Amino acid sequence: MDVTFVCAGEESFKMEVGFFDTVHDIKQKLQSRRGWPAAAVSLFHNGDALADAGGGEAGGGAERYGIVEGSVIHVELAVAVAGRSKRRDDSYGGGAVRVNVVSRCGRGRAEVAVGARRAVAALRRELEERAFPLPRDGAYFFIHRQSVMDESRSFEWHGVAAGDEVVVFEGSVTRPPT
């Protein structure tokens, strides 16, 4: 099946991926086709990181992650910086930051990759697509470190870092006129 691959700074392209190809197999194909070292590649589909169990990967292939004909996989490349590995900015907008989203009453918990420079409103769309347990009628807002998040501002503006917790809080926020 043909799958589209997207990586910041690169033109998107299609590549054949087998239904039973493992994440390791896909990374090896990318290495052969694009020259990207398999160990330096992270793959994301529908906001979820695709786990690479290595060579003799068990437990299924592309079908395990819902990858079908026409799917889009986002690619993040690690770039060597002074002997360390640093993730290059990807198509998530300013580099992916993985945050833990929790519903106020604990009904739901999810780890979500968000673009550091993307508006917080993108998280709302992502959670709705995932069928995350959200309050009805869209009457909810996000809290980070005990502060209400302005959905028109970026995660970076709010100081959100990898591993931070974002709480979904039922209700709405009104501000006095300025």
GIKA-V903934 format. One record per residue. N is the residue number from 1. SS is DSSP state (H for helix, E for strand, L for the rest). BURIAL is # if it has 16 or more other ideal C-beta (glycine too) atoms within 10 Angstrom, else .. Layout:
BEGIN
N_SS_BURIAL, N_SS_BURIAL
END
This chain:
BEGIN
1_L_., 2_E_., 3_E_#, 4_E_., 5_E_#, 6_E_., 7_L_#, 8_L_#, 9_L_., 10_L_., 11_L_., 12_L_., 13_E_., 14_E_., 15_E_#, 16_E_., 17_L_#, 18_L_., 19_L_., 20_L_., 21_L_#, 22_L_#, 23_H_#, 24_H_#, 25_H_#, 26_H_#, 27_H_#, 28_H_., 29_H_#, 30_H_#, 31_H_., 32_H_., 33_H_., 34_H_., 35_L_., 36_L_#, 37_L_., 38_H_#, 39_H_., 40_H_#, 41_E_#, 42_E_#, 43_E_#, 44_E_#, 45_E_#, 46_L_., 47_L_#, 48_E_., 49_E_#, 50_L_#, 51_L_., 52_L_#, 53_L_., 54_L_., 55_L_., 56_L_., 57_L_., 58_L_., 59_L_., 60_L_., 61_L_#, 62_H_#, 63_H_., 64_H_., 65_H_#, 66_L_., 67_L_#, 68_L_., 69_L_., 70_L_., 71_L_#, 72_E_., 73_E_#, 74_E_#, 75_E_#, 76_E_#, 77_E_#, 78_E_#, 79_E_., 80_E_., 81_E_., 82_L_., 83_L_., 84_E_., 85_E_., 86_E_., 87_E_#, 88_L_., 89_L_#, 90_L_#, 91_L_#, 92_L_#, 93_L_#, 94_L_#, 95_L_#, 96_E_#, 97_E_#, 98_E_., 99_E_#, 100_E_., 101_E_#, 102_E_#, 103_E_#, 104_L_., 105_L_., 106_L_., 107_L_., 108_L_#, 109_E_., 110_E_#, 111_E_., 112_E_#, 113_E_#, 114_E_#, 115_E_#, 116_L_#, 117_L_., 118_L_#, 119_E_#, 120_L_#, 121_H_., 122_H_#, 123_H_#, 124_H_#, 125_H_., 126_H_#, 127_H_#, 128_H_., 129_H_., 130_L_#, 131_L_., 132_L_#, 133_L_., 134_L_#, 135_L_#, 136_H_., 137_H_., 138_H_., 139_L_., 140_E_#, 141_E_#, 142_E_#, 143_E_#, 144_E_#, 145_L_., 146_L_., 147_E_., 148_E_., 149_L_#, 150_L_#, 151_L_., 152_L_., 153_L_., 154_E_#, 155_L_#, 156_L_#, 157_L_., 158_L_#, 159_L_., 160_L_#, 161_L_., 162_L_., 163_L_., 164_L_., 165_E_., 166_E_#, 167_E_#, 168_E_#, 169_E_#, 170_E_., 171_L_., 172_L_., 173_L_., 174_L_., 175_L_., 176_L_., 177_L_., 178_L_.
END
